[in-house]
Amino acid sequence: MVSSGFRNLLLKLGLPEGRLEVLEGKGGIEEDTFEGIRYVRFRDSARGFRRGTAVFEDGTVVLGFPHIKRIVQLKNGVKRIFKGKPFYVEEKVDGYNVRVVKVKGRILALTRGGFVCPFTTERILDFINEEFFRDYPNLVLVGEMAGPESPYLVEGPPYVKEDIQFFLFDIQEKGTGRSIPAEERYKLAEEYGIPQVEVFGLYDRSRIDELRELVDKLSEEKREGVVMKTPDMKRIAKYVTPYANINDIRIGSRIFFDLPGGYFMGRISRLAFHIAERRIRGEDFENYAKALGEALLKPLVESIEEVSQGHDVEETFRVRVKNVSTAHRMVNHFERLGLKIHIEDIEDLGNGYWRITFKRLYPDATREIRELWNGLAFVD
Amino acid sequence: MVSSGFRNLLLKLGLPEGRLEVLEGKGGIEEDTFEGIRYVRFRDSARGFRRGTAVFEDGTVVLGFPHIKRIVQLKNGVKRIFKGKPFYVEEKVDGYNVRVVKVKGRILALTRGGFVCPFTTERILDFINEEFFRDYPNLVLVGEMAGPESPYLVEGPPYVKEDIQFFLFDIQEKGTGRSIPAEERYKLAEEYGIPQVEVFGLYDRSRIDELRELVDKLSEEKREGVVMKTPDMKRIAKYVTPYANINDIRIGSRIFFDLPGGYFMGRISRLAFHIAERRIRGEDFENYAKALGEALLKPLVESIEEVSQGHDVEETFRVRVKNVSTAHRMVNHFERLGLKIHIEDIEDLGNGYWRITFKRLYPDATREIRELWNGLAFVD
């Protein structure tokens, strides 16, 4: 249910009354509060409001971040999307997507789903300069939060050695969700000292061999991939490295029974397309096959062994916060989402930060493994 | 729709009228004819009529063959299902399930779905002795048809070097679907010279180590697994070898995009349970990992390469028939099921048999690979 204030606001913003009622009926829209700031978030798309959109009480609309299209055949994908036109190639950083925005005088960080994230909101000013929003109150900084100490992902990119970092990759307008041109973004990031994803330069389809070499280099360096964008940000596509496909499988295999088959199937097929496009044969092929097999089997076998010894399937996360209460609010947030979280350790780092260690338990996956281990006979 | 004759027959057999109407409404029951013999087959379960049941015009009821429960932890599964009681261990043969029955003076072979299979019906008397049905008209022979020349499977067990063979593994009563005791079956098979699955003897849970050794031996010999049955046939469970899990993945990978994720996921997890139960480590583990990775990648990469060169994803089948018309009826049957089949070659073997080579095409999988290869950008 949405309160009457928000009802009127959404109608004024152009959401048809019938559509609003349908959304409310199926829980596609939810009202929430963050430190006294009220907002609704869209769990489904509706008209111009993409999934993940947040509308604040003052009328600020932060559109959901659109899903970037993927290609699995680099050469033909580049040809088909960009034709002869040039495009910037930027690093695809392995983290979680945040939209940073100033609302009612506060800098807030929204996750993909449209939640104001208490953790990211607390930490965001460690990475970006508030002055940017004084000068550009109407813009939204979109970036990836990535590193080994993240509340959402068990791993980060290899070059973030501790904690997390913010990497800007888009700047959008409030309300419209329109991206500013890439070069303007590069300039603003430079000017305000906002850390951004690595930009590998301007490519076009005639430089496909160099682009492939770049992908190989990123894969060797255990990086996730590339996002290609026309300077006007109108055409965007992503391509991930074989390393990332296998590494995602390795991470997922630990919680095998909690993930849909498509999680693994998609990554296996992307790897296969890479191998087919690049005509990988012989020892290099064998190495990929072995890495894939190990990524699928090893963590899954370990999970089975752990459950057989009475333990749970779980993942461990570490985060650094300025206030312990932020960690508790983070846990509350997860619990409201139905996750089972257990705080393991709270450690004073002595530099104004606390390190919180928490576990996410997977009761369904644990139960399934336990039943099967105990000899359950089942029809499949 | 079911004709009035069958309506009355089914009602007489105890199917409630309301249930019959619901079944008809959703296509859960279908009327068919095989060489003038009319029957209905159950595509859904209803009351005592299991999925795959066939009811013939003369009132003969051949119940659908029930799905045998699977265990993935051999030791605990055996303990849980059989407690301290003995059970026969028989080979699980990798083929397709057929029920052989005499109806109106004819020996017919039904597939799992309850179709009278023109191919199997033509060939079945090459393998079993018609006298059996003269003496036991009320019994149904249930077995696996397996070999390299099968219309349903691209591969057979290693010990069937050519053509197909029939392997009896159950004898059931018409009407009730009740299995006769295992030892009676062994005796009847012996008496009538009906080939049967290999019987490895009577085990109980105290001989789990020997059972594990048997599974290892079968896996080395590239055989599918074991089915364990109490002598009275009341408790039955199956366990497949790691070889079969990986080999199924290899066969499936060729038509990767035509199979649900669960096909691969189930087999990967069974392999992982085997590795965990048997504490497989070191080089043996590495070998499984590599075999799994290759099974997943190699045929899929080959399919991608073939499609990229303009070919289709396809599987080739060979069968031996006495009459070419049988092959045509087989193809018609497949086409009615919505499959796309192309006969490649018809060869006179000169010994009263024709060898038919046909291809099954996978247009959806082909289209998906072609689109992705051509650079399609998609949201996933």
Boltz contact constraints between the chains, C-beta under 6 A:
constraints:
  - contact:
      token1: [A, 67]
      token2: [B, 379]
      max_distance: 6.0
  - contact:
      token1: [A, 69]
      token2: [B, 377]
      max_distance: 6.0
  - contact:
      token1: [A, 69]
      token2: [B, 378]
      max_distance: 6.0
  - contact:
      token1: [A, 69]
      token2: [B, 379]
      max_distance: 6.0
  - contact:
      token1: [A, 70]
      token2: [B, 380]
      max_distance: 6.0
  - contact:
      token1: [A, 71]
      token2: [B, 375]
      max_distance: 6.0
  - contact:
      token1: [A, 71]
      token2: [B, 377]
      max_distance: 6.0
  - contact:
      token1: [A, 72]
      token2: [B, 372]
      max_distance: 6.0
  - contact:
      token1: [A, 73]
      token2: [B, 373]
      max_distance: 6.0
  - contact:
      token1: [A, 73]
      token2: [B, 375]
      max_distance: 6.0
  - contact:
      token1: [A, 76]
      token2: [B, 374]
      max_distance: 6.0
  - contact:
      token1: [A, 76]
      token2: [B, 375]
      max_distance: 6.0
  - contact:
      token1: [A, 77]
      token2: [B, 375]
      max_distance: 6.0
  - contact:
      token1: [A, 80]
      token2: [B, 375]
      max_distance: 6.0
  - contact:
      token1: [A, 81]
      token2: [B, 377]
      max_distance: 6.0
  - contact:
      token1: [A, 237]
      token2: [B, 377]
      max_distance: 6.0
  - contact:
      token1: [A, 261]
      token2: [B, 261]
      max_distance: 6.0
  - contact:
      token1: [A, 261]
      token2: [B, 262]
      max_distance: 6.0
  - contact:
      token1: [A, 261]
      token2: [B, 265]
      max_distance: 6.0
  - contact:
      token1: [A, 262]
      token2: [B, 261]
      max_distance: 6.0
  - contact:
      token1: [A, 265]
      token2: [B, 261]
      max_distance: 6.0
  - contact:
      token1: [A, 268]
      token2: [B, 296]
      max_distance: 6.0
  - contact:
      token1: [A, 272]
      token2: [B, 297]
      max_distance: 6.0
  - contact:
      token1: [A, 272]
      token2: [B, 300]
      max_distance: 6.0
  - contact:
      token1: [A, 272]
      token2: [B, 301]
      max_distance: 6.0
  - contact:
      token1: [A, 272]
      token2: [B, 304]
      max_distance: 6.0
  - contact:
      token1: [A, 275]
      token2: [B, 301]
      max_distance: 6.0
  - contact:
      token1: [A, 276]
      token2: [B, 301]
      max_distance: 6.0
  - contact:
      token1: [A, 276]
      token2: [B, 304]
      max_distance: 6.0
  - contact:
      token1: [A, 276]
      token2: [B, 305]
      max_distance: 6.0
  - contact:
      token1: [A, 289]
      token2: [B, 293]
      max_distance: 6.0
  - contact:
      token1: [A, 289]
      token2: [B, 294]
      max_distance: 6.0
  - contact:
      token1: [A, 289]
      token2: [B, 297]
      max_distance: 6.0
  - contact:
      token1: [A, 290]
      token2: [B, 290]
      max_distance: 6.0
  - contact:
      token1: [A, 290]
      token2: [B, 293]
      max_distance: 6.0
  - contact:
      token1: [A, 292]
      token2: [B, 293]
      max_distance: 6.0
  - contact:
      token1: [A, 293]
      token2: [B, 289]
      max_distance: 6.0
  - contact:
      token1: [A, 293]
      token2: [B, 290]
      max_distance: 6.0
  - contact:
      token1: [A, 293]
      token2: [B, 292]
      max_distance: 6.0
  - contact:
      token1: [A, 293]
      token2: [B, 293]
      max_distance: 6.0
  - contact:
      token1: [A, 294]
      token2: [B, 289]
      max_distance: 6.0
  - contact:
      token1: [A, 296]
      token2: [B, 268]
      max_distance: 6.0
  - contact:
      token1: [A, 297]
      token2: [B, 272]
      max_distance: 6.0
  - contact:
      token1: [A, 297]
      token2: [B, 289]
      max_distance: 6.0
  - contact:
      token1: [A, 300]
      token2: [B, 272]
      max_distance: 6.0
  - contact:
      token1: [A, 301]
      token2: [B, 272]
      max_distance: 6.0
  - contact:
      token1: [A, 301]
      token2: [B, 275]
      max_distance: 6.0
  - contact:
      token1: [A, 301]
      token2: [B, 276]
      max_distance: 6.0
  - contact:
      token1: [A, 304]
      token2: [B, 272]
      max_distance: 6.0
  - contact:
      token1: [A, 304]
      token2: [B, 276]
      max_distance: 6.0
  - contact:
      token1: [A, 305]
      token2: [B, 276]
      max_distance: 6.0
  - contact:
      token1: [A, 372]
      token2: [B, 72]
      max_distance: 6.0
  - contact:
      token1: [A, 373]
      token2: [B, 73]
      max_distance: 6.0
  - contact:
      token1: [A, 374]
      token2: [B, 76]
      max_distance: 6.0
  - contact:
      token1: [A, 375]
      token2: [B, 71]
      max_distance: 6.0
  - contact:
      token1: [A, 375]
      token2: [B, 73]
      max_distance: 6.0
  - contact:
      token1: [A, 375]
      token2: [B, 76]
      max_distance: 6.0
  - contact:
      token1: [A, 375]
      token2: [B, 77]
      max_distance: 6.0
  - contact:
      token1: [A, 375]
      token2: [B, 80]
      max_distance: 6.0
  - contact:
      token1: [A, 377]
      token2: [B, 69]
      max_distance: 6.0
  - contact:
      token1: [A, 377]
      token2: [B, 71]
      max_distance: 6.0
  - contact:
      token1: [A, 377]
      token2: [B, 81]
      max_distance: 6.0
  - contact:
      token1: [A, 377]
      token2: [B, 237]
      max_distance: 6.0
  - contact:
      token1: [A, 378]
      token2: [B, 69]
      max_distance: 6.0
  - contact:
      token1: [A, 379]
      token2: [B, 67]
      max_distance: 6.0
  - contact:
      token1: [A, 379]
      token2: [B, 69]
      max_distance: 6.0
  - contact:
      token1: [A, 380]
      token2: [B, 70]
      max_distance: 6.0
